[in-house]
Amino acid sequence: MFKFAIPAVAALGLIAVAAQSQADNGDVPGAGALPMSWHLSHEGSMAKLAYGVANSDQLALMMTCEPGQAQAVVYGDVQPDSPRLIRASMTAAPIDPLSGGMADETRIPLRDPALQKLAASGTLAVLGDAGHFELTATGDERRLVREFFAYCGTEAV
């Protein structure tokens, strides 16, 4: 029972932190939660743009791409709020070893208006269990977002 309850509680906590971040993307004084922000990393030829806690597996959203691809693969508890999201698999999703839940994977065109808005203004409208809200990027984070799109081979904005 506990092996199912612990991942569920962890996932709910992550969603709550992501929902709180719509206001300031920062830590609530005295709440003990770590701040979430945008991060860019590379693994082989793949670029990863993630919104979450630095140097951890606590991610609300992650997008990956390789040079020249027209779509990004999206993972996480929240997804870009776009009608252009494409479910990557129509079959049963595998179990995510980190959360114990279903591993949701979707794809989105890199030229999608929601992603274009992220590159242009630093805001990404998302949808999750906590509802609709926006993730925002600071000036330095917006540079990382632009680097992600440039690496993927698209000219966002």
MODA-V940091 format. One record per residue. N is the residue number from 1. PHI is phi in degrees with one decimal (999 if undefined). OMEGA is omega in degrees with one decimal (* if undefined). D_FIRST is the distance of its C-alpha to the first C-alpha in Angstrom with 2 decimals. Layout:
n=N phi=PHI omega=OMEGA d_first=D_FIRST
n=N phi=PHI omega=OMEGA d_first=D_FIRST
This chain:
n=1 phi=999 omega=-178.1 d_first=0.00
n=2 phi=-67.8 omega=-179.3 d_first=3.80
n=3 phi=-68.3 omega=175.1 d_first=5.52
n=4 phi=-96.3 omega=-176.4 d_first=5.57
n=5 phi=-72.3 omega=-176.6 d_first=6.31
n=6 phi=-63.2 omega=176.8 d_first=8.84
n=7 phi=-62.0 omega=179.9 d_first=10.83
n=8 phi=-65.6 omega=178.6 d_first=11.01
n=9 phi=-64.9 omega=178.3 d_first=12.40
n=10 phi=-62.4 omega=179.6 d_first=14.62
n=11 phi=-64.2 omega=178.3 d_first=15.94
n=12 phi=-63.7 omega=177.2 d_first=16.79
n=13 phi=-63.0 omega=178.7 d_first=18.55
n=14 phi=-64.0 omega=178.2 d_first=20.52
n=15 phi=-64.0 omega=179.4 d_first=21.58
n=16 phi=-63.5 omega=178.2 d_first=22.72
n=17 phi=-65.0 omega=179.3 d_first=24.72
n=18 phi=-63.6 omega=179.6 d_first=26.23
n=19 phi=-66.2 omega=178.2 d_first=27.21
n=20 phi=-64.8 omega=-175.1 d_first=28.82
n=21 phi=-67.1 omega=179.2 d_first=30.70
n=22 phi=-60.7 omega=-178.5 d_first=32.76
n=23 phi=-81.2 omega=-174.7 d_first=34.93
n=24 phi=-144.2 omega=-179.6 d_first=35.67
n=25 phi=54.3 omega=-176.0 d_first=33.35
n=26 phi=-124.7 omega=-179.2 d_first=33.24
n=27 phi=-80.8 omega=174.3 d_first=31.49
n=28 phi=-82.6 omega=-177.5 d_first=31.54
n=29 phi=-54.3 omega=176.9 d_first=33.44
n=30 phi=80.5 omega=-176.7 d_first=31.39
n=31 phi=-84.3 omega=177.6 d_first=28.07
n=32 phi=80.9 omega=179.2 d_first=26.98
n=33 phi=-84.0 omega=177.9 d_first=25.98
n=34 phi=-82.6 omega=-178.9 d_first=27.62
n=35 phi=-70.5 omega=177.3 d_first=30.20
n=36 phi=-106.9 omega=-179.9 d_first=29.72
n=37 phi=-156.9 omega=179.7 d_first=32.71
n=38 phi=-85.3 omega=180.0 d_first=34.06
n=39 phi=-138.6 omega=176.3 d_first=34.24
n=40 phi=-118.7 omega=176.0 d_first=36.08
n=41 phi=-142.5 omega=178.9 d_first=35.54
n=42 phi=-128.9 omega=175.8 d_first=36.73
n=43 phi=-131.8 omega=-172.8 d_first=35.16
n=44 phi=64.3 omega=179.3 d_first=37.95
n=45 phi=-88.3 omega=-177.0 d_first=39.67
n=46 phi=-93.6 omega=172.7 d_first=36.74
n=47 phi=-98.3 omega=179.5 d_first=36.80
n=48 phi=-126.3 omega=174.0 d_first=33.64
n=49 phi=-108.8 omega=-174.3 d_first=33.94
n=50 phi=-127.6 omega=172.2 d_first=30.80
n=51 phi=-113.4 omega=-178.3 d_first=30.06
n=52 phi=-179.9 omega=179.0 d_first=27.64
n=53 phi=-81.4 omega=-178.3 d_first=27.57
n=54 phi=-58.3 omega=175.2 d_first=30.15
n=55 phi=54.5 omega=178.9 d_first=29.21
n=56 phi=-148.4 omega=174.6 d_first=25.46
n=57 phi=-94.4 omega=-179.7 d_first=22.92
n=58 phi=-84.6 omega=-177.9 d_first=22.55
n=59 phi=-121.4 omega=172.9 d_first=24.44
n=60 phi=-87.4 omega=-176.0 d_first=24.87
n=61 phi=-155.2 omega=173.1 d_first=27.29
n=62 phi=-141.2 omega=175.0 d_first=28.93
n=63 phi=-118.5 omega=177.9 d_first=31.94
n=64 phi=-125.7 omega=175.1 d_first=33.40
n=65 phi=-157.5 omega=171.6 d_first=36.78
n=66 phi=-123.7 omega=-177.0 d_first=39.42
n=67 phi=-52.1 omega=176.6 d_first=43.15
n=68 phi=84.5 omega=179.0 d_first=44.82
n=69 phi=-75.2 omega=178.8 d_first=41.79
n=70 phi=-91.8 omega=-178.0 d_first=42.21
n=71 phi=-129.7 omega=172.1 d_first=38.49
n=72 phi=-106.2 omega=173.6 d_first=35.63
n=73 phi=-93.0 omega=-175.0 d_first=32.09
n=74 phi=-116.2 omega=176.9 d_first=29.68
n=75 phi=-127.3 omega=170.5 d_first=26.02
n=76 phi=133.7 omega=-179.7 d_first=23.80
n=77 phi=-77.1 omega=174.3 d_first=22.24
n=78 phi=-119.4 omega=-178.5 d_first=25.79
n=79 phi=-130.5 omega=174.8 d_first=28.58
n=80 phi=-54.9 omega=-179.4 d_first=32.33
n=81 phi=-83.3 omega=-176.8 d_first=33.52
n=82 phi=-147.2 omega=175.6 d_first=35.87
n=83 phi=-71.9 omega=-178.2 d_first=36.75
n=84 phi=-88.7 omega=176.9 d_first=37.45
n=85 phi=-62.1 omega=179.9 d_first=33.85
n=86 phi=-120.8 omega=176.2 d_first=33.38
n=87 phi=-67.3 omega=-173.9 d_first=30.07
n=88 phi=-70.0 omega=-178.3 d_first=30.30
n=89 phi=-139.2 omega=177.9 d_first=28.75
n=90 phi=-94.1 omega=178.5 d_first=28.94
n=91 phi=-96.5 omega=179.6 d_first=26.52
n=92 phi=-59.6 omega=-179.2 d_first=22.74
n=93 phi=-79.5 omega=177.9 d_first=21.67
n=94 phi=-71.1 omega=177.8 d_first=19.93
n=95 phi=-76.0 omega=176.8 d_first=16.52
n=96 phi=-78.5 omega=-176.8 d_first=17.30
n=97 phi=-67.1 omega=-179.8 d_first=16.29
n=98 phi=-79.0 omega=-175.6 d_first=16.53
n=99 phi=-99.6 omega=-175.5 d_first=14.42
n=100 phi=82.8 omega=179.6 d_first=12.16
n=101 phi=-95.8 omega=179.4 d_first=13.96
n=102 phi=-75.2 omega=178.6 d_first=17.20
n=103 phi=-84.2 omega=-179.4 d_first=20.14
n=104 phi=-84.9 omega=177.5 d_first=22.75
n=105 phi=-135.2 omega=175.5 d_first=26.30
n=106 phi=-131.1 omega=176.3 d_first=29.43
n=107 phi=-124.4 omega=178.4 d_first=33.06
n=108 phi=-144.6 omega=176.8 d_first=35.71
n=109 phi=-61.5 omega=179.9 d_first=39.44
n=110 phi=-64.8 omega=177.8 d_first=40.55
n=111 phi=-94.1 omega=178.2 d_first=43.37
n=112 phi=-60.2 omega=179.5 d_first=41.12
n=113 phi=-54.9 omega=179.0 d_first=42.46
n=114 phi=-64.6 omega=178.5 d_first=39.17
n=115 phi=-74.0 omega=176.1 d_first=39.35
n=116 phi=-61.8 omega=178.3 d_first=43.09
n=117 phi=-67.0 omega=176.9 d_first=42.51
n=118 phi=-59.7 omega=-180.0 d_first=40.11
n=119 phi=-67.1 omega=-175.3 d_first=42.89
n=120 phi=-79.9 omega=-172.8 d_first=45.65
n=121 phi=-118.7 omega=179.4 d_first=44.28
n=122 phi=81.1 omega=177.1 d_first=41.08
n=123 phi=-125.3 omega=177.5 d_first=38.86
n=124 phi=-129.3 omega=175.4 d_first=36.26
n=125 phi=-72.9 omega=-179.3 d_first=35.08
n=126 phi=-130.9 omega=178.3 d_first=31.40
n=127 phi=-132.3 omega=178.0 d_first=28.97
n=128 phi=-149.7 omega=178.9 d_first=25.24
n=129 phi=-60.1 omega=179.7 d_first=22.68
n=130 phi=-83.9 omega=178.2 d_first=24.72
n=131 phi=105.1 omega=-179.8 d_first=27.86
n=132 phi=-89.5 omega=172.2 d_first=31.10
n=133 phi=-162.3 omega=-178.5 d_first=32.30
n=134 phi=-120.0 omega=169.6 d_first=34.26
n=135 phi=-99.2 omega=-178.2 d_first=33.59
n=136 phi=-116.0 omega=179.5 d_first=36.79
n=137 phi=-118.7 omega=174.7 d_first=38.40
n=138 phi=-74.4 omega=179.1 d_first=40.85
n=139 phi=-57.9 omega=178.6 d_first=44.16
n=140 phi=-65.8 omega=178.9 d_first=42.96
n=141 phi=-68.5 omega=177.4 d_first=39.80
n=142 phi=-63.7 omega=175.3 d_first=42.07
n=143 phi=-62.9 omega=177.5 d_first=43.97
n=144 phi=-63.6 omega=178.6 d_first=40.80
n=145 phi=-62.0 omega=178.7 d_first=40.16
n=146 phi=-62.6 omega=177.1 d_first=43.75
n=147 phi=-62.5 omega=178.5 d_first=43.42
n=148 phi=-59.6 omega=-178.8 d_first=40.42
n=149 phi=-64.7 omega=178.5 d_first=42.47
n=150 phi=-63.9 omega=179.2 d_first=45.53
n=151 phi=-64.9 omega=-178.7 d_first=43.66
n=152 phi=-70.1 omega=176.8 d_first=42.27
n=153 phi=92.8 omega=177.1 d_first=45.87
n=154 phi=-121.5 omega=175.4 d_first=46.04
n=155 phi=-100.1 omega=177.6 d_first=48.14
n=156 phi=-76.3 omega=179.0 d_first=45.97
n=157 phi=87.5 omega=* d_first=48.10
